[in-house]
Amino acid sequence: MSRRRFFVPEIRRNLAELTGPDAEHLVRVLRAEVGQLYEIADNSSLYLAEITNTRKSQIIFQIKEQLALPAPEVHVTLLAALIKFDRFEWLLEKATELGVDVIQPIEATRTEHGLAKAAQKRLPRWEKIAQEASQQSRRVRLPLIEPAIRLDVSLQVNATVRLFLDESPATPPILSQLPTTRSIDDRVALLLGPEGGWTDEERQKVVAAGWLPCSLGQTILRAETAATAALAIVKAAWELSRNAPACPPPAAP
């Protein structure tokens, strides 16, 4: 069974401190004791650490060794139009589990009134959800959750592959829009619309900015379902390319 993993703010003098709800969970639920080993991450490196002191809401770890990092994966930014917060938080949790690097909430024309303004106050809660999902899925780095911005601003995101999820009938499937040559150095951006869908004006703006429209099939998916499906496809496609055997050299004439 894999060891539990927790994020700590920093490593200082070979020691790390865990406080708050995570520490309370370790003490009360997991019955953490001095001498037990856990994995801890500081958002850049991974360590095997031993508990040296426990209190009600504080645990002190001593680093035993630095662990190898997992193989790097393709960088993915999810630009998701704001939806009702219970569903957006589900989206955030699942996107984190699937390995998203950046979540950029956006305000579209059909975004429900007031969501963008209220989103700013939700950032600490969303970061906590992302941290819990990262620990559960054994990530080493937390996803970055950006403040909400307007769609027009988001279209200039730094990415080498820009995929625009659209439910229009003539939109080509997502697999046909992926580049045939894929590299771990690619940066993929996925643009996801609101519950009411894109307006024609927004579609024109997105395509004019160089984004590739793509669909996830003939059925109309909820926004949070579309996000997880698209992320899974992108991650699997780049993972397949990385693990594909090299082509043999051409035979001599």
C-alpha positions as a Markdown table, in Angstrom:
| # | Residue | x | y | z |
|---|---|---|---|---|
| 1 | Met | 0.0 | 0.0 | 0.0 |
| 2 | Ser | 1.3 | 3.4 | -0.9 |
| 3 | Arg | 2.3 | 5.8 | 1.8 |
| 4 | Arg | 0.1 | 8.9 | 2.4 |
| 5 | Arg | 1.4 | 12.1 | 0.9 |
| 6 | Phe | 1.1 | 15.6 | 2.3 |
| 7 | Phe | 2.1 | 19.1 | 1.2 |
| 8 | Val | 4.2 | 21.2 | 3.5 |
| 9 | Pro | 4.9 | 24.9 | 3.1 |
| 10 | Glu | 8.7 | 24.5 | 3.2 |
| 11 | Ile | 11.7 | 22.4 | 4.3 |
| 12 | Arg | 14.1 | 24.1 | 6.7 |
| 13 | Arg | 17.2 | 22.5 | 8.2 |
| 14 | Asn | 15.9 | 19.1 | 7.2 |
| 15 | Leu | 12.7 | 19.6 | 9.1 |
| 16 | Ala | 9.1 | 20.3 | 8.0 |
| 17 | Glu | 6.0 | 21.4 | 9.9 |
| 18 | Leu | 2.4 | 20.4 | 9.1 |
| 19 | Thr | -0.4 | 22.3 | 10.8 |
| 20 | Gly | -4.1 | 22.9 | 10.6 |
| 21 | Pro | -6.7 | 20.4 | 9.4 |
| 22 | Asp | -4.2 | 18.1 | 7.7 |
| 23 | Ala | -2.2 | 17.7 | 11.0 |
| 24 | Glu | -5.5 | 17.1 | 12.9 |
| 25 | His | -6.5 | 14.4 | 10.4 |
| 26 | Leu | -3.1 | 12.7 | 10.8 |
| 27 | Val | -3.4 | 12.7 | 14.6 |
| 28 | Arg | -7.0 | 12.0 | 15.1 |
| 29 | Val | -8.0 | 9.8 | 12.1 |
| 30 | Leu | -4.7 | 8.2 | 11.0 |
| 31 | Arg | -3.4 | 7.9 | 14.6 |
| 32 | Ala | 0.0 | 9.3 | 13.6 |
| 33 | Glu | 2.8 | 8.5 | 16.0 |
| 34 | Val | 6.4 | 9.4 | 16.4 |
| 35 | Gly | 8.6 | 7.2 | 14.2 |
| 36 | Gln | 6.0 | 6.7 | 11.4 |
| 37 | Leu | 7.1 | 7.5 | 7.8 |
| 38 | Tyr | 5.1 | 9.6 | 5.3 |
| 39 | Glu | 5.9 | 11.2 | 2.0 |
| 40 | Ile | 5.8 | 15.0 | 1.9 |
| 41 | Ala | 6.1 | 17.5 | -0.9 |
| 42 | Asp | 7.0 | 21.2 | -0.9 |
| 43 | Asn | 5.5 | 21.8 | -4.4 |
| 44 | Ser | 8.8 | 21.1 | -6.1 |
| 45 | Ser | 10.5 | 18.1 | -4.5 |
| 46 | Leu | 9.4 | 14.9 | -2.9 |
| 47 | Tyr | 10.7 | 13.4 | 0.4 |
| 48 | Leu | 10.4 | 10.5 | 2.7 |
| 49 | Ala | 10.0 | 11.9 | 6.2 |
| 50 | Glu | 9.7 | 10.6 | 9.7 |
| 51 | Ile | 7.4 | 12.1 | 12.4 |
| 52 | Thr | 9.5 | 13.4 | 15.3 |
| 53 | Asn | 6.8 | 15.2 | 17.3 |
| 54 | Thr | 3.0 | 15.3 | 17.3 |
| 55 | Arg | 0.4 | 17.6 | 18.8 |
| 56 | Lys | -3.3 | 18.2 | 18.3 |
| 57 | Ser | -2.8 | 20.3 | 15.2 |
| 58 | Gln | 0.9 | 20.2 | 14.6 |
| 59 | Ile | 3.3 | 17.5 | 13.3 |
| 60 | Ile | 7.0 | 17.8 | 12.9 |
| 61 | Phe | 8.8 | 15.8 | 10.2 |
| 62 | Gln | 12.5 | 15.0 | 9.8 |
| 63 | Ile | 13.6 | 14.4 | 6.2 |
| 64 | Lys | 15.0 | 10.9 | 5.8 |
| 65 | Glu | 15.7 | 11.0 | 2.1 |
| 66 | Gln | 14.8 | 12.8 | -1.1 |
| 67 | Leu | 12.7 | 10.6 | -3.5 |
| 68 | Ala | 12.8 | 10.5 | -7.2 |
| 69 | Leu | 10.3 | 12.6 | -9.1 |
| 70 | Pro | 7.8 | 11.0 | -11.5 |
| 71 | Ala | 8.4 | 11.4 | -15.2 |
| 72 | Pro | 7.3 | 14.8 | -16.5 |
| 73 | Glu | 3.9 | 15.1 | -18.3 |
| 74 | Val | 2.6 | 17.5 | -20.8 |
| 75 | His | 1.7 | 20.9 | -19.4 |
| 76 | Val | -2.1 | 21.6 | -19.6 |
| 77 | Thr | -4.0 | 24.7 | -18.9 |
| 78 | Leu | -7.7 | 24.4 | -18.5 |
| 79 | Leu | -9.6 | 27.7 | -19.2 |
| 80 | Ala | -13.0 | 27.0 | -17.8 |
| 81 | Ala | -16.0 | 29.3 | -18.0 |
| 82 | Leu | -17.5 | 29.8 | -14.5 |
| 83 | Ile | -20.5 | 27.6 | -13.7 |
| 84 | Lys | -22.4 | 27.1 | -10.5 |
| 85 | Phe | -19.9 | 26.8 | -7.8 |
| 86 | Asp | -20.8 | 23.3 | -6.6 |
| 87 | Arg | -20.2 | 22.0 | -10.1 |
| 88 | Phe | -17.1 | 24.1 | -10.6 |
| 89 | Glu | -15.6 | 22.7 | -7.5 |
| 90 | Trp | -16.3 | 19.2 | -8.7 |
| 91 | Leu | -14.6 | 20.2 | -12.0 |
| 92 | Leu | -11.6 | 21.6 | -10.1 |
| 93 | Glu | -11.2 | 18.5 | -8.0 |
| 94 | Lys | -11.3 | 16.1 | -10.9 |
| 95 | Ala | -9.1 | 18.2 | -13.1 |
| 96 | Thr | -6.5 | 18.2 | -10.3 |
| 97 | Glu | -6.6 | 14.4 | -10.1 |
| 98 | Leu | -6.1 | 14.2 | -13.8 |
| 99 | Gly | -2.9 | 16.3 | -13.6 |
| 100 | Val | -4.0 | 19.8 | -14.8 |
| 101 | Asp | -1.2 | 22.4 | -14.3 |
| 102 | Val | -3.3 | 25.6 | -14.4 |
| 103 | Ile | -7.0 | 26.3 | -14.0 |
| 104 | Gln | -8.0 | 29.6 | -15.4 |
| 105 | Pro | -11.7 | 30.6 | -14.6 |
| 106 | Ile | -13.1 | 32.8 | -17.3 |
| 107 | Glu | -16.2 | 35.0 | -17.7 |
| 108 | Ala | -18.1 | 34.3 | -20.9 |
| 109 | Thr | -21.2 | 36.1 | -22.3 |
| 110 | Arg | -23.5 | 33.5 | -20.8 |
| 111 | Thr | -21.7 | 33.1 | -17.5 |
| 112 | Glu | -24.3 | 33.5 | -14.8 |
| 113 | His | -24.4 | 37.0 | -13.4 |
| 114 | Gly | -22.4 | 37.5 | -10.3 |
| 115 | Leu | -20.2 | 34.4 | -10.5 |
| 116 | Ala | -17.1 | 36.2 | -11.7 |
| 117 | Lys | -17.2 | 38.7 | -8.8 |
| 118 | Ala | -17.9 | 36.0 | -6.2 |
| 119 | Ala | -15.1 | 33.8 | -7.6 |
| 120 | Gln | -12.4 | 36.0 | -6.1 |
| 121 | Lys | -13.6 | 35.2 | -2.6 |
| 122 | Arg | -13.7 | 31.5 | -3.4 |
| 123 | Leu | -10.0 | 31.3 | -4.3 |
| 124 | Pro | -8.8 | 30.2 | -0.9 |
| 125 | Arg | -11.4 | 27.5 | -0.8 |
| 126 | Trp | -10.6 | 26.3 | -4.3 |
| 127 | Glu | -6.9 | 26.2 | -3.5 |
| 128 | Lys | -7.7 | 24.0 | -0.5 |
| 129 | Ile | -9.8 | 21.7 | -2.6 |
| 130 | Ala | -6.9 | 21.4 | -5.1 |
| 131 | Gln | -4.5 | 20.6 | -2.3 |
| 132 | Glu | -6.7 | 17.8 | -1.0 |
| 133 | Ala | -7.1 | 16.4 | -4.4 |
| 134 | Ser | -3.4 | 16.6 | -5.1 |
| 135 | Gln | -2.6 | 14.7 | -1.9 |
| 136 | Gln | -5.2 | 12.1 | -2.7 |
| 137 | Ser | -3.9 | 11.6 | -6.3 |
| 138 | Arg | -0.2 | 11.7 | -5.1 |
| 139 | Arg | 0.9 | 14.7 | -7.0 |
| 140 | Val | 4.2 | 16.5 | -6.3 |
| 141 | Arg | 3.1 | 19.9 | -7.5 |
| 142 | Leu | -0.2 | 21.8 | -6.9 |
| 143 | Pro | -2.1 | 23.2 | -9.8 |
| 144 | Leu | -2.1 | 27.0 | -10.1 |
| 145 | Ile | -5.6 | 28.5 | -9.8 |
| 146 | Glu | -5.8 | 31.9 | -11.3 |
| 147 | Pro | -8.3 | 34.7 | -10.6 |
| 148 | Ala | -11.2 | 34.9 | -13.1 |
| 149 | Ile | -10.7 | 37.0 | -16.3 |
| 150 | Arg | -12.7 | 37.8 | -19.3 |
| 151 | Leu | -12.7 | 35.5 | -22.3 |
| 152 | Asp | -11.1 | 38.1 | -24.6 |
| 153 | Val | -8.0 | 38.3 | -22.2 |
| 154 | Ser | -7.8 | 34.5 | -21.9 |
| 155 | Leu | -7.4 | 33.9 | -25.6 |
| 156 | Gln | -3.8 | 35.0 | -25.5 |
| 157 | Val | -2.7 | 32.2 | -23.1 |
| 158 | Asn | 0.8 | 30.8 | -23.7 |
| 159 | Ala | 0.3 | 27.4 | -25.4 |
| 160 | Thr | 1.6 | 25.5 | -28.5 |
| 161 | Val | -1.7 | 23.6 | -28.9 |
| 162 | Arg | -5.0 | 25.5 | -28.3 |
| 163 | Leu | -8.2 | 23.4 | -28.3 |
| 164 | Phe | -11.6 | 25.1 | -28.2 |
| 165 | Leu | -14.4 | 22.7 | -27.0 |
| 166 | Asp | -17.6 | 23.4 | -28.9 |
| 167 | Glu | -20.8 | 21.5 | -29.2 |
| 168 | Ser | -21.7 | 22.7 | -32.7 |
| 169 | Pro | -22.8 | 19.8 | -34.9 |
| 170 | Ala | -20.1 | 20.3 | -37.6 |
| 171 | Thr | -17.2 | 20.5 | -35.1 |
| 172 | Pro | -14.5 | 17.9 | -35.7 |
| 173 | Pro | -13.7 | 15.3 | -32.9 |
| 174 | Ile | -10.9 | 16.2 | -30.5 |
| 175 | Leu | -8.6 | 13.4 | -31.6 |
| 176 | Ser | -8.6 | 14.7 | -35.2 |
| 177 | Gln | -7.4 | 18.1 | -33.9 |
| 178 | Leu | -4.4 | 16.9 | -32.0 |
| 179 | Pro | -1.0 | 17.3 | -33.6 |
| 180 | Thr | 0.4 | 14.1 | -35.1 |
| 181 | Thr | 3.8 | 14.8 | -33.6 |
| 182 | Arg | 3.5 | 15.4 | -29.8 |
| 183 | Ser | 6.3 | 16.3 | -27.4 |
| 184 | Ile | 6.5 | 16.5 | -23.6 |
| 185 | Asp | 7.6 | 20.1 | -24.2 |
| 186 | Asp | 4.2 | 21.0 | -25.7 |
| 187 | Arg | 1.9 | 23.3 | -23.8 |
| 188 | Val | -1.8 | 22.5 | -24.3 |
| 189 | Ala | -4.7 | 24.8 | -23.5 |
| 190 | Leu | -8.3 | 23.6 | -23.3 |
| 191 | Leu | -11.0 | 26.2 | -23.6 |
| 192 | Leu | -14.4 | 25.2 | -22.0 |
| 193 | Gly | -17.6 | 27.1 | -22.3 |
| 194 | Pro | -20.4 | 28.0 | -19.8 |
| 195 | Glu | -23.6 | 26.0 | -19.1 |
| 196 | Gly | -25.5 | 28.0 | -21.7 |
| 197 | Gly | -22.9 | 27.4 | -24.4 |
| 198 | Trp | -20.9 | 29.8 | -26.6 |
| 199 | Thr | -22.4 | 32.7 | -28.5 |
| 200 | Asp | -21.7 | 32.9 | -32.3 |
| 201 | Glu | -19.7 | 36.1 | -31.6 |
| 202 | Glu | -17.5 | 34.2 | -29.1 |
| 203 | Arg | -16.9 | 31.4 | -31.5 |
| 204 | Gln | -15.7 | 33.8 | -34.2 |
| 205 | Lys | -13.4 | 35.5 | -31.8 |
| 206 | Val | -11.9 | 32.3 | -30.5 |
| 207 | Val | -11.3 | 30.8 | -34.0 |
| 208 | Ala | -9.9 | 34.2 | -35.2 |
| 209 | Ala | -7.4 | 34.0 | -32.3 |
| 210 | Gly | -6.0 | 30.7 | -33.7 |
| 211 | Trp | -7.8 | 28.1 | -31.5 |
| 212 | Leu | -8.9 | 24.8 | -33.0 |
| 213 | Pro | -12.6 | 23.9 | -32.5 |
| 214 | Cys | -13.2 | 20.3 | -31.4 |
| 215 | Ser | -16.0 | 18.2 | -29.9 |
| 216 | Leu | -16.3 | 15.2 | -27.6 |
| 217 | Gly | -19.1 | 13.5 | -29.5 |
| 218 | Gln | -22.7 | 13.9 | -30.5 |
| 219 | Thr | -24.2 | 14.1 | -27.0 |
| 220 | Ile | -24.3 | 17.4 | -25.1 |
| 221 | Leu | -22.1 | 17.1 | -22.0 |
| 222 | Arg | -22.3 | 19.2 | -18.8 |
| 223 | Ala | -19.4 | 21.6 | -18.6 |
| 224 | Glu | -17.7 | 19.6 | -15.7 |
| 225 | Thr | -18.1 | 16.3 | -17.6 |
| 226 | Ala | -16.6 | 17.8 | -20.8 |
| 227 | Ala | -13.6 | 19.2 | -18.8 |
| 228 | Thr | -12.7 | 15.8 | -17.3 |
| 229 | Ala | -13.2 | 13.9 | -20.6 |
| 230 | Ala | -11.1 | 16.4 | -22.6 |
| 231 | Leu | -8.3 | 16.3 | -20.0 |
| 232 | Ala | -8.2 | 12.6 | -19.9 |
| 233 | Ile | -8.0 | 12.4 | -23.7 |
| 234 | Val | -5.2 | 14.9 | -23.9 |
| 235 | Lys | -3.2 | 13.3 | -21.1 |
| 236 | Ala | -3.6 | 9.9 | -22.6 |
| 237 | Ala | -2.6 | 11.1 | -26.1 |
| 238 | Trp | 0.6 | 12.6 | -24.9 |
| 239 | Glu | 1.4 | 9.7 | -22.7 |
| 240 | Leu | 0.9 | 7.3 | -25.6 |
| 241 | Ser | 3.3 | 9.4 | -27.7 |
| 242 | Arg | 6.0 | 9.3 | -25.1 |
| 243 | Asn | 5.8 | 5.6 | -24.7 |
| 244 | Ala | 5.5 | 4.8 | -28.4 |
| 245 | Pro | 8.4 | 2.7 | -29.6 |
| 246 | Ala | 10.8 | 4.5 | -31.9 |
| 247 | Cys | 10.3 | 3.8 | -35.6 |
| 248 | Pro | 13.1 | 1.5 | -37.0 |
| 249 | Pro | 15.4 | 3.1 | -39.6 |
| 250 | Pro | 14.5 | 2.6 | -43.3 |
| 251 | Ala | 15.9 | -0.5 | -44.9 |
| 252 | Ala | 18.9 | 0.0 | -47.1 |
| 253 | Pro | 18.1 | -0.1 | -50.8 |
